[in-house]
Amino acid sequence: MRDPRLTDALANERTFLAYARTALAFIGFGFVIARFSLFTREIALVARIPETSPQLSTAFGTLMEFSGIACACYGAYRYALTARAIRTGSGTPISDMAAKTVAAMIGVIGLIVSWTLFEVR
């Protein structure tokens, strides 16, 4: 029979790695969004259409990069909290406020991306 603490610790590590993977995706996606203005500038030159302002993509890309940093920090915090709870045999449910904040952030990011896509047309 397996030690439940070992499986819990390994599950905690997998969860931390998922946070890290998500943080890297946010940072990479933020970089791409920030540099998207270069692509639109080139398309504007080729298509001979007015150039769009690069401030929106730069600001949103920077916001995505900061979101990635926040995700990595929160993942490390949750990992340490859960590891301590596994050692002591207690639970660490995520707070309602943290879950609502993450859901709101994802919703806002989705709205900004949608608005940006429709604005480019």
C-alpha positions in Angstrom: 0.0 0.0 0.0 1.2 3.5 -0.8 2.0 6.2 1.7 -0.8 8.8 1.4 1.7 11.5 2.4 3.9 10.6 -0.5 1.1 10.7 -3.1 -0.1 13.9 -1.6 3.4 15.5 -1.8 3.8 14.3 -5.4 0.4 15.7 -6.3 1.4 19.0 -4.7 4.5 19.1 -6.8 2.6 18.4 -10.0 0.2 21.2 -9.1 3.2 23.6 -8.5 4.6 22.6 -11.9 1.2 23.4 -13.5 1.4 26.9 -11.9 4.9 27.3 -13.3 3.8 26.2 -16.7 0.9 28.5 -16.7 3.1 31.4 -15.5 5.6 30.8 -18.3 2.7 30.7 -20.8 1.4 34.0 -19.5 4.9 35.6 -19.8 5.5 34.2 -23.3 2.0 35.2 -24.4 2.6 38.7 -23.0 5.8 39.1 -24.9 4.0 38.1 -28.1 1.2 40.5 -27.5 3.6 43.3 -26.7 5.4 42.7 -30.0 2.2 42.4 -31.9 2.4 46.1 -32.7 5.4 45.4 -34.9 3.4 43.0 -36.9 0.5 45.4 -37.3 2.9 48.2 -38.4 4.3 45.9 -41.1 0.9 44.9 -42.3 -0.2 48.6 -42.4 2.8 49.4 -44.6 2.1 46.5 -47.0 -1.6 47.1 -47.2 -1.2 50.9 -47.2 -3.7 51.4 -44.4 -3.4 53.8 -41.4 -1.1 52.5 -38.7 -2.6 51.6 -35.3 -1.3 52.8 -32.0 1.1 50.3 -30.4 0.3 51.4 -26.8 -2.6 49.0 -26.4 -0.6 45.9 -27.3 2.4 47.0 -25.2 0.3 47.7 -22.2 -1.7 44.5 -22.5 1.4 42.4 -23.1 3.0 44.0 -20.0 -0.1 43.2 -18.0 0.0 39.6 -19.1 3.7 39.3 -18.1 2.9 40.7 -14.6 0.0 38.2 -14.5 2.5 35.5 -15.2 4.8 36.7 -12.4 1.8 36.8 -10.0 0.8 33.3 -11.0 4.3 32.0 -10.3 4.4 33.7 -6.9 0.9 32.4 -6.0 1.9 28.9 -7.1 5.0 29.0 -4.9 2.9 30.3 -2.0 0.3 27.5 -2.5 3.0 24.9 -2.8 4.6 25.9 0.5 1.2 26.2 2.3 0.1 22.7 1.0 3.5 21.1 1.8 3.2 22.3 5.3 -0.4 21.1 5.6 0.7 17.7 4.3 3.4 17.4 6.9 1.1 18.4 9.7 -2.0 16.5 8.5 -4.3 19.5 8.1 -6.1 20.9 5.0 -5.5 24.0 3.0 -8.6 24.9 0.9 -8.3 27.8 -1.5 -10.1 30.9 -0.2 -13.3 32.0 -1.9 -11.7 35.4 -2.6 -8.7 33.9 -4.3 -10.9 31.8 -6.6 -13.1 34.8 -7.4 -10.1 37.0 -8.1 -8.5 34.4 -10.5 -11.9 34.0 -12.3 -12.3 37.7 -12.6 -8.7 38.1 -14.0 -9.4 35.4 -16.6 -12.6 37.1 -17.6 -11.0 40.5 -17.9 -8.2 39.1 -20.0 -10.7 37.3 -22.2 -12.7 40.5 -22.7 -9.6 42.6 -23.5 -8.4 40.0 -26.1 -11.9 39.9 -27.7 -12.1 43.7 -27.8 -8.6 43.9 -29.3 -9.5 41.4 -32.0 -12.6 43.3 -33.0 -10.8 46.6 -32.8 -8.2 45.5 -35.3 -10.8 45.0 -38.0 
